[in-house]
Amino acid sequence: MFKLKSKLIIAVMVMLGITAFMSCEKEESASEPKVENKYSELALLVKNGLEDIGQNLREQKNTFDSQNIVILAAEQHFSDEPKAYDAFLTAYEKTIDNSYLKSTVNNEVINPVIDEIELGLINSSSSNEFINFLQSKFDEVSTSEMQLENKDFLLQYIISYKISIEFIDSNLDIIANQNGQLKSTQGWWDSWGRCAAGIVGGAGLGALGGGAAGSVIPVLGTTAGLIIGGIAGGLSGAAASC
């Protein structure tokens, strides 16, 4: 009888131990968000920021050519995030004066991937083809074994680049030329879209390289502000260049 009770006590203790262990595992898993979720959240912040600024421009019958209005729209969007707005303003102004557009990333791991993306842009016959290319490149880098810092930089760059092309594709009505007139939507990718995509990509690269390089998404809002500023500046700059 004593042996039976002992076995029952041991069995109960084992079960309680297993349950406690599984509970701890679940709590630990829940408290540590997956890396993929960080980039999804960053993408959503960038998308929402661009769309909010774009809608503000549309309602005022303006385009990205109206730089002061773009800044006011961004100030409104980032009203509760002063640090993100400061990051936006820095990236936007540096892109407008071309200092970010001339930026390069001196990294033997990152540069070959950037070169592949630039070649992918040249060879893409449509915006959708380039968007799909960027997604495949994101997946490729995600599963690579490169150093975390380099991987993080590239994933931020690629996901923000993808969002920027999707934004252009859906908001052709607020992209103007250097005379303030709306750009043609007929065959837009071949006539000016590929050029604009290249400028926006360079602006995003410059913004990240100038303001967020070396940090693994420390503050998503601030990083999103940098990226949105670079993209918006690129869209404003593309008016004169494409």
N, C-alpha and C positions, 0 to 999 in steps of 0.2 A: 504493500500500500504506500509506504514511504517512497519507494523507488518510482512508483507511478506518479505521485504528486511532484516529485523532483523533475521527472521528465516533462510534466505539463508546465511547470514553472519555467524550465529552460526553453521550452517551445514558445511560450508566450513572450519571454524576453527576447528571443531571436526575432519573432514577428514584429515586436515593437521597435527593435533596432533597425530592421529593414525598412519599416514604415517611416521612421525618423530620418533615415539616410535618404530615402526617395524624396521626402518633403524638402530636405535641405538642398538636394539636387535641383528640384523644381524652382525653389526660391532663388538659388544662384543663377539658374538659367534665365529667370525672369528679370533679375536685376542687371544682367549684362546683355544689352541689346546686340543683335547680330550686326556685324560690320555692314552687310548689305543694306540694313535698315537706315544706317547713317547716310548713305549715299542717296537712298530713296527720299529721305527727309530733306537733304540738301537740294535735290532736284525739285521737290515740291516747293520749297522756299523760293528758289530761283524762278520757277514757273509762275507762281502766284505774284511775285514782285513784278516781273515783266508784264504780266497780263493786267495787273492793277495800274501800272504806269501807262500801258498802252490804252486801256479803257479811259483813263483820265484825258489823255491826248485826244482820243476819238470824240469824247463828249464836248471838248472845247474846239473841235474841228482843227486840230493841230496835228503835226507829225513829229517824228524824231529829229527833224531838221530844226525844230524850235527848241534850242538848248535850254533856255531859261524855264520854259514850261516843263521840260523833262525833269529839271532839278526840283521845281516846285511839286511836281507829281510824286517824285521820289521822297521828298520831305514829308509829304502827306502819308505816303505808304509806310515810312519808317518812323512815324510820329511817336511810337512807344519804344523805339529802339535807337536811341541816339548814337550808340557806337556803330551800329550797322549802317546808319545814315552817313556817319563820318567816313566809314569805309567806302560806301557808295560814291560819295562826293570826291574822295581822293582818286579812286579808280576812274571815275567819269572824266574828271578834269585832266588827269594824266593821259588818258586815251585820246581826248580831244586835241591836246597839244602834241600828240604823237610819241610821247616818251614811252608809253607802254606798248604802242604798236611796234616800236623798234626793239623791244626787249627780246632777249634770247635766253634760253636755258642752257647753261654750260654743264651738261651732265651726259656722260657717255651711255647711260642706261636709258634715260628719258628721250634724248634726241632722236634715236632711231625710230622710236614709236611715233614721235611727232612727225618725222619725215614720212612714215607710212600713212599717217592720217592726211597729210597734205597731198600725197599722191592719190589717196582714195578720193579726196575732193575733186581733183583734176579729172579723174576717170569716171566720176559719177555722172550719169546722164540726167538725173533728176534729184530733187531734194529728198524724196522718199528713199532713193537708192543710197544716198549719203547717210541718211538717218539710220538705215539698216546696217550700213557699214560701221557706223560709230557704235551701234549696239553690240555688234559682233566683236569689235575691238575692246569694248568695255568688258565683255564676258571673257575674252582672251586674257586681258590683263588681270582680271579678278582671280583667275585660277593659276596665274603664273607664280613662280617662286622668287620673284625679284624682292629686293629689300623693301620693307614696309613703307619707309618714307617715300621712296620713288613710286611705289605702287599707289600710295595714297594720293600723291600729287597728280598722277596720270588719271586716276579714277575721278577725281574732282574735275579735272580738265575735260575729260571725255563726256561725262554726264552733263556738265554745264554746256558744252558745245552742242550736244544733241538737243537739249532743251531750247537753245538759242535758234537752231535751224527749224525746229517745230514751231517756235514762236513766229519767225519770219513767214513761214509757210501759211500760217493761219491769220496773219495780220498785214497782208500786203497793202491794205488801204491806209496804213499810217507810215509807210515808207516812202519818203519823197526824194526827188533829185536835187541837185544843187540850186535849181531855180525855184524850189519850193513846190513844184508840181508833183503829183503822184506818179510814181514809176509805172510803166506799163506792166500789166499782169499777163499779157500774151507772150508765151515763151519766156517767162521771167527768169527761169533758172539759167538758161543759156545767155540771155541778153545782159543780165546784171546780178542775178541771184548767186551764181558761183563766186563772183567777185565779192559780193557783200558777205557771203559765208566765210571767205578767206580772211576778210578784215575783222569780222566778229570773232573768228577763231583766234586770230593773233591778239586781239584785245583781251580775250578771256585768258589766254596764256600769259600775257603781260601782267594782268591784274593778279593772277595767282602767284606768278613768279616774284612780283614786286611786293605783295602784301601777305601771302600765306605760305610761302615755301618753307619747308622744314618743320611744319606743324601738322599733326594728324587731326585735322578738323577740330581745333580746340574749342571754338565757339561757332556753331553752325550759322547763327544769324549774322555774325560779322563776316564770315567767309562768303555767305550768300550776298551780303552787301557789296563786297569786293567784286564778285562775279557779275552781279547785275549792273554795277557801275561800268565795268569793262564792256559788257555786251551793249548796254545803252549807248556808251560812248562810241563803240564800233558802228552801231546803227546810224548814229548822227554823222560819223565820219564817212560812212559809205555813201552818203548823199552826194558828197563832192567827188568821190573817187570812182564810183561805179555808174 
